[in-house]
Each structure stands twice: as C-alpha cells, then as structure tokens.
Amino acid sequence: MTVLKMKKQIKKIFSVPIEISNDYYMESFSGNEIVLSGFGEIKKLEESIIEIEFGAQIIIFYGNSLNISNYTGDGVKISGKVNKIEFIKKE
C-alpha cells in the first residue's frame, strides 16, 4: 500500500484532513489504549484531557481516567476510557 493510499484511508476513517495526517500513526486497542507512533509533545495532561502536538496538528483526547502509560521519542501510549478525539490544525 502506498503512503498516499494509506493517508486517504486515514482521512476516510477518521475524517481527518489529508494535509494534516502525515506526522503520526494512530492505533486503538480494546477501546482502552491508543498508541501514537511519531514524535509528539505533550501539552496538557489531566485525568480527563490529554493534548499532544504533532507538527502542524494538535490532538486532544477527552475521557475518563486518562494517563500516559508509555512515552518515548518514537511515540506515546494513552490508557483509559477515551470518549472523544479532536484534531486541530495549527495556524
């Protein structure tokens, strides 16, 4: 699968504009874990909100009992019950 084809699939599944879907890769496991591959900077970390910046995009996770269970230069693992994910393009 080509990178462009994968980006189009991501856009279709998550309704993310294709021009901001290239700085990370996101996977969800069992509804209680999300793994983001790629370098992201944690901007906000609370039990109900986690905000991470990936290049030109900010991703905000809303939920209950949210925490960062693993954070490396290669990615971040979020655990807890995620109710909503918001994608914001930086100006």
Backbone as JSON Lines, residues from 0, in Angstrom:
{"i":0,"aa":"M","n":[0.84,-1.17,0.0],"ca":[0.0,0.0,0.0],"c":[0.89,1.24,0.0]}
{"i":1,"aa":"T","n":[0.58,2.19,-0.86],"ca":[1.37,3.41,-0.93],"c":[1.02,4.34,0.23]}
{"i":2,"aa":"V","n":[1.9,5.28,0.51],"ca":[1.68,6.25,1.59],"c":[0.45,7.08,1.3]}
{"i":3,"aa":"L","n":[0.29,7.53,0.06],"ca":[-0.87,8.35,-0.29],"c":[-2.17,7.57,-0.08]}
{"i":4,"aa":"K","n":[-2.17,6.3,-0.47],"ca":[-3.35,5.47,-0.29],"c":[-3.68,5.31,1.2]}
{"i":5,"aa":"M","n":[-2.63,5.12,2.03],"ca":[-2.83,4.98,3.46],"c":[-3.38,6.28,4.06]}
{"i":6,"aa":"K","n":[-2.87,7.43,3.62],"ca":[-3.36,8.72,4.1],"c":[-4.84,8.9,3.74]}
{"i":7,"aa":"K","n":[-5.21,8.48,2.54],"ca":[-6.61,8.6,2.13],"c":[-7.5,7.71,2.99]}
{"i":8,"aa":"Q","n":[-7.02,6.52,3.37],"ca":[-7.78,5.64,4.25],"c":[-7.94,6.27,5.62]}
{"i":9,"aa":"I","n":[-6.87,6.86,6.15],"ca":[-6.95,7.54,7.45],"c":[-7.98,8.66,7.38]}
{"i":10,"aa":"K","n":[-7.92,9.46,6.32],"ca":[-8.87,10.56,6.17],"c":[-10.3,10.04,6.16]}
{"i":11,"aa":"K","n":[-10.52,8.98,5.42],"ca":[-11.86,8.42,5.31],"c":[-12.36,7.87,6.65]}
{"i":12,"aa":"I","n":[-11.52,7.15,7.36],"ca":[-11.91,6.53,8.63],"c":[-12.12,7.57,9.72]}
{"i":13,"aa":"F","n":[-11.19,8.5,9.85],"ca":[-11.23,9.45,10.96],"c":[-11.72,10.84,10.56]}
{"i":14,"aa":"S","n":[-12.04,11.06,9.3],"ca":[-12.43,12.38,8.79],"c":[-11.38,13.43,9.12]}
{"i":15,"aa":"V","n":[-10.12,13.07,8.95],"ca":[-9.01,13.97,9.21],"c":[-8.56,14.54,7.88]}
{"i":16,"aa":"P","n":[-8.42,15.86,7.77],"ca":[-7.91,16.43,6.51],"c":[-6.57,15.8,6.14]}
{"i":17,"aa":"I","n":[-6.42,15.39,4.89],"ca":[-5.23,14.66,4.47],"c":[-3.95,15.46,4.66]}
{"i":18,"aa":"E","n":[-4.02,16.77,4.56],"ca":[-2.81,17.57,4.69],"c":[-2.26,17.6,6.11]}
{"i":19,"aa":"I","n":[-3.02,17.16,7.11],"ca":[-2.51,17.14,8.49],"c":[-2.41,15.73,9.04]}
{"i":20,"aa":"S","n":[-2.47,14.73,8.19],"ca":[-2.43,13.34,8.68],"c":[-1.09,12.66,8.43]}
{"i":21,"aa":"N","n":[0.01,13.42,8.36],"ca":[1.27,12.81,7.98],"c":[2.35,12.83,9.06]}
{"i":22,"aa":"D","n":[2.09,13.32,10.26],"ca":[3.12,13.42,11.28],"c":[3.08,12.28,12.3]}
{"i":23,"aa":"Y","n":[2.11,11.41,12.21],"ca":[1.94,10.35,13.2],"c":[1.11,9.21,12.63]}
{"i":24,"aa":"Y","n":[1.06,8.13,13.37],"ca":[0.21,6.98,13.04],"c":[-0.5,6.59,14.34]}
{"i":25,"aa":"M","n":[-1.8,6.37,14.29],"ca":[-2.57,6.09,15.49],"c":[-3.25,4.73,15.39]}
{"i":26,"aa":"E","n":[-3.17,3.95,16.49],"ca":[-3.86,2.67,16.59],"c":[-4.62,2.63,17.9]}
{"i":27,"aa":"S","n":[-5.76,1.96,17.9],"ca":[-6.55,1.79,19.12],"c":[-6.67,0.3,19.42]}
{"i":28,"aa":"F","n":[-6.49,-0.05,20.7],"ca":[-6.56,-1.44,21.13],"c":[-7.61,-1.58,22.23]}
{"i":29,"aa":"S","n":[-8.53,-2.46,22.05],"ca":[-9.55,-2.84,23.03],"c":[-10.32,-1.66,23.62]}
{"i":30,"aa":"G","n":[-10.32,-0.54,22.93],"ca":[-11.08,0.62,23.4],"c":[-10.52,1.33,24.6]}
{"i":31,"aa":"N","n":[-9.45,0.79,25.18],"ca":[-8.86,1.41,26.38],"c":[-7.41,1.81,26.21]}
{"i":32,"aa":"E","n":[-6.88,1.64,25.02],"ca":[-5.49,2.03,24.74],"c":[-5.39,2.63,23.35]}
{"i":33,"aa":"I","n":[-4.64,3.7,23.25],"ca":[-4.33,4.3,21.95],"c":[-2.83,4.47,21.89]}
{"i":34,"aa":"V","n":[-2.24,4.02,20.79],"ca":[-0.8,4.18,20.57],"c":[-0.6,5.12,19.4]}
{"i":35,"aa":"L","n":[0.17,6.17,19.63],"ca":[0.52,7.13,18.58],"c":[2.01,6.98,18.3]}
{"i":36,"aa":"S","n":[2.35,6.62,17.07],"ca":[3.74,6.5,16.66],"c":[4.16,7.79,15.97]}
{"i":37,"aa":"G","n":[5.32,8.28,16.32],"ca":[5.81,9.55,15.81],"c":[6.12,10.45,16.99]}
{"i":38,"aa":"F","n":[6.96,11.44,16.77],"ca":[7.33,12.31,17.88],"c":[6.23,13.33,18.16]}
{"i":39,"aa":"G","n":[5.73,13.33,19.36],"ca":[4.72,14.29,19.77],"c":[5.1,14.92,21.1]}
{"i":40,"aa":"E","n":[4.71,16.16,21.27],"ca":[4.99,16.89,22.51],"c":[3.7,16.98,23.32]}
{"i":41,"aa":"I","n":[3.75,16.5,24.56],"ca":[2.58,16.55,25.44],"c":[2.41,17.98,25.93]}
{"i":42,"aa":"K","n":[1.26,18.57,25.64],"ca":[0.97,19.95,26.02],"c":[0.09,20.03,27.27]}
{"i":43,"aa":"K","n":[-0.77,19.04,27.45],"ca":[-1.67,19.03,28.6],"c":[-1.9,17.6,29.03]}
{"i":44,"aa":"L","n":[-1.85,17.37,30.34],"ca":[-2.04,16.02,30.86],"c":[-2.88,16.11,32.12]}
{"i":45,"aa":"E","n":[-4.14,15.73,31.98],"ca":[-5.08,15.69,33.1],"c":[-5.84,14.37,33.02]}
{"i":46,"aa":"E","n":[-6.57,14.04,34.06],"ca":[-7.3,12.78,34.09],"c":[-8.39,12.71,33.03]}
{"i":47,"aa":"S","n":[-8.91,13.87,32.61],"ca":[-9.99,13.87,31.62],"c":[-9.59,14.45,30.26]}
{"i":48,"aa":"I","n":[-8.38,15.01,30.15],"ca":[-7.92,15.61,28.88],"c":[-6.42,15.37,28.7]}
{"i":49,"aa":"I","n":[-6.05,14.89,27.52],"ca":[-4.64,14.8,27.14],"c":[-4.51,15.49,25.79]}
{"i":50,"aa":"E","n":[-3.57,16.44,25.71],"ca":[-3.35,17.21,24.49],"c":[-1.92,16.97,24.02]}
{"i":51,"aa":"I","n":[-1.78,16.54,22.76],"ca":[-0.46,16.24,22.21],"c":[-0.31,16.97,20.88]}
{"i":52,"aa":"E","n":[0.85,17.58,20.69],"ca":[1.14,18.31,19.45],"c":[2.05,17.46,18.57]}
{"i":53,"aa":"F","n":[1.61,17.25,17.33],"ca":[2.39,16.52,16.32],"c":[2.58,17.46,15.14]}
{"i":54,"aa":"G","n":[3.72,18.13,15.09],"ca":[4.0,19.03,13.97],"c":[2.93,20.1,13.84]}
{"i":55,"aa":"A","n":[2.21,20.1,12.72],"ca":[1.2,21.11,12.43],"c":[-0.17,20.77,12.99]}
{"i":56,"aa":"Q","n":[-0.25,19.76,13.84],"ca":[-1.56,19.34,14.35],"c":[-1.51,19.12,15.85]}
{"i":57,"aa":"I","n":[-2.64,19.43,16.48],"ca":[-2.83,19.14,17.9],"c":[-3.95,18.11,18.0]}
{"i":58,"aa":"I","n":[-3.72,17.07,18.78],"ca":[-4.73,16.04,19.0],"c":[-5.12,16.1,20.47]}
{"i":59,"aa":"I","n":[-6.43,16.22,20.73],"ca":[-6.92,16.29,22.1],"c":[-7.8,15.07,22.37]}
{"i":60,"aa":"F","n":[-7.47,14.35,23.42],"ca":[-8.23,13.17,23.84],"c":[-9.04,13.55,25.07]}
{"i":61,"aa":"Y","n":[-10.33,13.26,25.03],"ca":[-11.22,13.51,26.16],"c":[-11.7,12.17,26.68]}
{"i":62,"aa":"G","n":[-11.82,12.03,27.99],"ca":[-12.31,10.77,28.53],"c":[-12.21,10.71,30.04]}
{"i":63,"aa":"N","n":[-12.15,9.49,30.55],"ca":[-12.1,9.24,31.99],"c":[-10.85,8.42,32.31]}
{"i":64,"aa":"S","n":[-10.22,8.73,33.42],"ca":[-9.04,8.0,33.9],"c":[-7.94,7.92,32.84]}
{"i":65,"aa":"L","n":[-7.75,8.99,32.09],"ca":[-6.73,9.01,31.04],"c":[-5.35,9.17,31.66]}
{"i":66,"aa":"N","n":[-4.37,8.47,31.11],"ca":[-2.99,8.63,31.54],"c":[-2.05,8.2,30.42]}
{"i":67,"aa":"I","n":[-0.82,8.64,30.54],"ca":[0.23,8.24,29.61],"c":[0.95,7.06,30.24]}
{"i":68,"aa":"S","n":[0.79,5.89,29.65],"ca":[1.42,4.7,30.23],"c":[2.8,4.42,29.64]}
{"i":69,"aa":"N","n":[3.12,5.08,28.53],"ca":[4.44,4.93,27.91],"c":[4.69,6.14,27.02]}
{"i":70,"aa":"Y","n":[5.88,6.75,27.15],"ca":[6.22,7.91,26.35],"c":[7.69,7.83,25.97]}
{"i":71,"aa":"T","n":[7.98,7.73,24.68],"ca":[9.35,7.68,24.19],"c":[9.49,8.66,23.03]}
{"i":72,"aa":"G","n":[10.67,8.78,22.5],"ca":[10.89,9.62,21.34],"c":[10.2,9.09,20.09]}
{"i":73,"aa":"D","n":[9.77,7.82,20.13],"ca":[9.11,7.19,18.98],"c":[7.6,7.2,19.07]}
{"i":74,"aa":"G","n":[7.04,7.54,20.22],"ca":[5.59,7.53,20.32],"c":[5.09,7.64,21.75]}
{"i":75,"aa":"V","n":[3.79,7.54,21.87],"ca":[3.13,7.68,23.17],"c":[1.98,6.68,23.24]}
{"i":76,"aa":"K","n":[1.75,6.14,24.45],"ca":[0.65,5.19,24.67],"c":[-0.28,5.8,25.71]}
{"i":77,"aa":"I","n":[-1.54,5.98,25.32],"ca":[-2.55,6.56,26.2],"c":[-3.46,5.44,26.68]}
{"i":78,"aa":"S","n":[-3.67,5.38,27.98],"ca":[-4.56,4.38,28.56],"c":[-5.73,5.09,29.24]}
{"i":79,"aa":"G","n":[-6.86,4.42,29.32],"ca":[-8.06,4.97,29.93],"c":[-9.22,4.91,28.95]}
{"i":80,"aa":"K","n":[-10.36,5.4,29.36],"ca":[-11.57,5.38,28.53],"c":[-11.65,6.67,27.72]}
{"i":81,"aa":"V","n":[-11.37,6.58,26.42],"ca":[-11.43,7.75,25.53],"c":[-12.85,7.88,24.98]}
{"i":82,"aa":"N","n":[-13.45,9.05,25.21],"ca":[-14.81,9.31,24.74],"c":[-14.85,10.11,23.44]}
{"i":83,"aa":"K","n":[-13.8,10.92,23.22],"ca":[-13.81,11.82,22.07],"c":[-12.36,12.16,21.71]}
{"i":84,"aa":"I","n":[-12.1,12.29,20.41],"ca":[-10.79,12.73,19.92],"c":[-11.02,13.94,19.01]}
{"i":85,"aa":"E","n":[-10.27,15.01,19.27],"ca":[-10.4,16.24,18.49],"c":[-9.09,16.5,17.76]}
{"i":86,"aa":"F","n":[-9.16,16.83,16.47],"ca":[-8.0,17.13,15.65],"c":[-8.04,18.61,15.29]}
{"i":87,"aa":"I","n":[-6.96,19.34,15.63],"ca":[-6.92,20.77,15.37],"c":[-5.65,21.06,14.57]}
{"i":88,"aa":"K","n":[-5.81,21.75,13.45],"ca":[-4.67,22.15,12.63],"c":[-4.15,23.48,13.17]}
{"i":89,"aa":"K","n":[-2.85,23.53,13.44],"ca":[-2.23,24.77,13.91],"c":[-2.16,25.77,12.76]}
{"i":90,"aa":"E","n":[-2.36,27.01,13.08],"ca":[-2.3,28.08,12.08],"c":[-0.89,28.53,11.88]}
